[in-house]
Amino acid sequence: IIGMTVSKADNFSAWYQEVVLKAEMVEYYNEISGFFILRPASMFVWNTIRKWFQEQIETLDVEEASFPSLLSSKSLEKEKEHVEGFAPELAWVTKAGDKDLENPVALRPTSEAIMYPYYSKWIRSHRDLPLRLNQWNSVVRWESKQTTPFLRAREFLWQEGHTAHLTEELAGEEVLQILEFYAGVYEQLLAVPVVRGRKTEKEKFAGGYYTTTVEGYIPSNGRGVQGGTSHCLGQNFSKMYDVKVEDPTPKEGEKAGHIHVWQNSWGLSTRVIGVMVMIHGDDKGLVLPPRVSKLQVIMVPVGINKSTSKEDKEKHYDEMQTFKNTLKKVGVRADYDTRDGYTPAWKFNDWELKGVPLRLEYGPKDAAKSVVSFARRDTGEKGTIEIASLTTEIPALLEKIQSDMYNKAEASFRSHRINITNWDEVVPALDARNVVLIPHCLAEKCEDKIKDLTTGNQEEAAGPADAKAPSMGMKSLCIPFEQPEGIEKGTTKCLNPECGALAEKWCMFGRSY
Ligand SMILES: O=C1CCCN[C@@H]1CCCn1cnc2ccccc2c1=O
């Protein structure tokens, strides 16, 4: 069957797998589990993101570099304490040909250990700062959890930015600039709303100082999803790798000391594509936001059949070629489908499955009235457009589709993000596919406890018939920069009934990927 067979509401994970396969975005790499092939439809999305993000970071004078993809166990030694948590994810090369390697090497899971010895070598004076390098590459992390296309893969494409600054303030400024660019990728390109915030001590990058994040929301299962992270590493790595400069402003009469530089690292991966598919897709298949869609308009001839003369058919098709060229001149990526042997209805389904944002139908009746009929992929809305107005109406309609898709997703996230001040309302809220904001003390231990308290226990699962696993506990997603009112007086208690400490901030919690 070429079309969708699974409904999004019935079986979300099966629907997701089917849509990314049938919309020709990915292929499972059957040789090794957890690896996927990215096909042109998804590479177009990724390259659109890459061009936009690259343009943004170039305003910050970020330069591009390419470091080796392998690292020695010796170089990992330096950051051993925080790597130990990640060690099980490292993929090792132990042989070359039939010879064992004296010192096995690991495939990069991220590039700090590869890059920072050279930051130490290159950064000597404060004049070498800020150093800002970004890599577009792929990394390998041998996930033990169930993998799924885009959201959790053992190898994925990403960019990793690594910068060094003279002061904490300069580093902190960049952390937030990059986070805004990440939010822009979601909100401007993918029509996906995100909450900006800071990770708690428990959820931050252990090797860093603090982590800022953009958090998405998947309406189909109410889960939060981490969308991109911008870390301030503080001086942790510069002390590990001895990245220092002479103090440019030594105190009067004192010998200039050294300053360990303040570093950031920031990453966004092809996970963003999975988030977009999950939020916008429907039972007909993919729904692509126009800004990232390889094909924005597909024209399908209608009313052409055996009785249509050859020259009428050719003339009709030539007119669509003209529309295509006209639309190309105003930056619209359009094409037409004149495949013989397929009905218009078959073609409509095929292009809906592939998520093309706008379809134009053009038949002799339309030609007689100098109009084309349109059908929006996101809402199904139909209408007609004067051929004479194509160059203004089509771009405007595509922009409307883009903003309507964003507004719909934003309303859905907003209505499923609820502030809770009564602990007993938390689990019911999660079961109703919400994420929650609760007054929280921000202590790591308290978070652990909250995870346990909100994990459905066995007896609740109604016996053997109910094969469902106990409901997943909630984790902190972020401390939103945008804080609700009500706890600034410092008299509100942490919502965890077993905690008793005072709440520091409203913290967003939810079931998550
Ligand atoms: O997120 C980012 C953004 C891009 C640059 N790296 C940081 C932090 C990566 C954290 N991390 C994530 N998985 C790992 C897996 C194995 C070894 C080390 C690591 C590891 O350090």
PDBQT file of the ligand as one rigid body, heavy atoms in Angstrom, charges set to zero:
ROOT
HETATM    1  O1  LIG A 601      25.744  19.216  23.622  1.00  0.00    +0.000 OA
HETATM    2  C1  LIG A 601      26.732  19.816  23.228  1.00  0.00    +0.000 C 
HETATM    3  C2  LIG A 601      26.669  20.823  22.156  1.00  0.00    +0.000 C 
HETATM    4  C3  LIG A 601      27.760  20.622  21.149  1.00  0.00    +0.000 C 
HETATM    5  C4  LIG A 601      29.084  20.287  21.751  1.00  0.00    +0.000 C 
HETATM    6  N1  LIG A 601      29.023  19.308  22.835  1.00  0.00    +0.000 N 
HETATM    7  C5  LIG A 601      28.074  19.637  23.866  1.00  0.00    +0.000 C 
HETATM    8  C6  LIG A 601      28.053  18.654  25.036  1.00  0.00    +0.000 C 
HETATM    9  C7  LIG A 601      28.025  17.206  24.597  1.00  0.00    +0.000 C 
HETATM   10  C8  LIG A 601      27.743  16.312  25.817  1.00  0.00    +0.000 C 
HETATM   11  N2  LIG A 601      28.082  14.916  25.516  1.00  0.00    +0.000 N 
HETATM   12  C9  LIG A 601      27.106  14.140  24.966  1.00  0.00    +0.000 A 
HETATM   13  N3  LIG A 601      27.311  12.870  24.651  1.00  0.00    +0.000 NA
HETATM   14  C10 LIG A 601      28.551  12.285  24.875  1.00  0.00    +0.000 A 
HETATM   15  C11 LIG A 601      28.774  10.914  24.547  1.00  0.00    +0.000 A 
HETATM   16  C12 LIG A 601      30.015  10.346  24.761  1.00  0.00    +0.000 A 
HETATM   17  C13 LIG A 601      31.069  11.100  25.312  1.00  0.00    +0.000 A 
HETATM   18  C14 LIG A 601      30.872  12.451  25.634  1.00  0.00    +0.000 A 
HETATM   19  C15 LIG A 601      29.603  13.038  25.432  1.00  0.00    +0.000 A 
HETATM   20  C16 LIG A 601      29.333  14.437  25.763  1.00  0.00    +0.000 A 
HETATM   21  O2  LIG A 601      30.182  15.171  26.245  1.00  0.00    +0.000 OA
ENDROOT
TORSDOF 0
